[in-house]
Amino acid sequence: MATPEREKFYECEVKRRRVKLGGGYEPFWKVKLIAEALVDEDTEFRCKDCGGPVKLYRRYIKNAPPPHLEHKLKSDSEHCCAGLHFLKATDGRAARMSSAPVR
């Protein structure tokens, strides 16, 4: 039996903090490679294309794909320009941002 094809993103947005001009901190999203984000111990991730929630796969197993992400919501994968379901669609659908974006 063949293994089903799965989404694999190796780059995402991670939530970071920076110093505000008037003092204090403000959050912002930065695009990073997953492997780099794991080394930096980032904890909040989202899709860099649609802003939707993603699931992190960080296993280091021989002959397995490197750490990667997949969309949590099928609807995001169906309408994200990088989503597996969107890329395979033949109905001419338009890409859009997530209906449940991570803020």
N, C-alpha and C positions, 0 to 999 in steps of 0.2 A: 504494500500500500504506500502510495507517495505521500510525502510530508506536505501539508498545505503551505502555500507561499505566505510569508508574513512580512509586515512592514518592518523596516529597519532604518532608523534615522541615527546618524552618527554626529549630528550637530543640532543644537537646540538653543533656546534662550534660558538663562539662569538669572534668578533674582539676586541683585547685589545692592549694596548701600554705598552712597557717596555723601560727602560733607556738603551741606547746603551753604550757599553764600552768606546767609544771615545766621548761621550756626545750626547745629543739629545735623540730622541725617535725613536723606530721602531715598526711597527705593527706585531702582531702575532695572531694566532688563538688558542683558548683554549676551550676544551670540558667542557660544563656545563649543568646542568639540566635547563630546560626552566624556572621553577618557581624561581630558584636561579638567573638566568640572569635577570628576570624581577625585582626582588628585588634590584639587583645591577644596574638597569637602563641601561643595555646594549642595543645597538640599531642596531648593525649589526650582522646578523645571516646567517649561511649556514649549509647544511647537513654535518654531521660529517663523513658520509661514502663516498659520491660522490663529495662533495664540491659545489653542485648546489644551486641555489636560493630556498628559502623556504618562505612560508607565515605563519605568526604568528597568532594564535588564542589565545587571552589572556582573554577572557570573564570569569567572575566568576559568573556562573549561577547555581542555585540549580539543582541537578540531571544531570548536563552537564559534559562532560569530563574536566579535569583540563587543564590549558594552554598547548598548544601543537603546533606543526608545521606540515605542509604538503609541499610536493614538489610543486613548482610553475609550473614546466614544466612536462608534461606527459612523455616526452622522458626520463627525469631523473628518474621518478618513474619506468619506464619500464626497466631501466638498472642499477639502484642502488641496491646493495645487500640487503638493508632494505626497498626498495620501494614496495608498495602494488601490483602494476602491475607486478613487477619482481617476487615476491613471488608466485603469482597466475599463472604465465606463465608455460606452459607445453611444450614449444618448445626447451628447452635446451639452452636458451640464456646465454651468459656470462655477468657477472657484469662488469661495467666500470665506469670511472669517468665521471662527467658531461661534456656535450659538450659546456656548457656556465658557467664555474665555477665562483664563487664569489671570487674576489681577495682581 
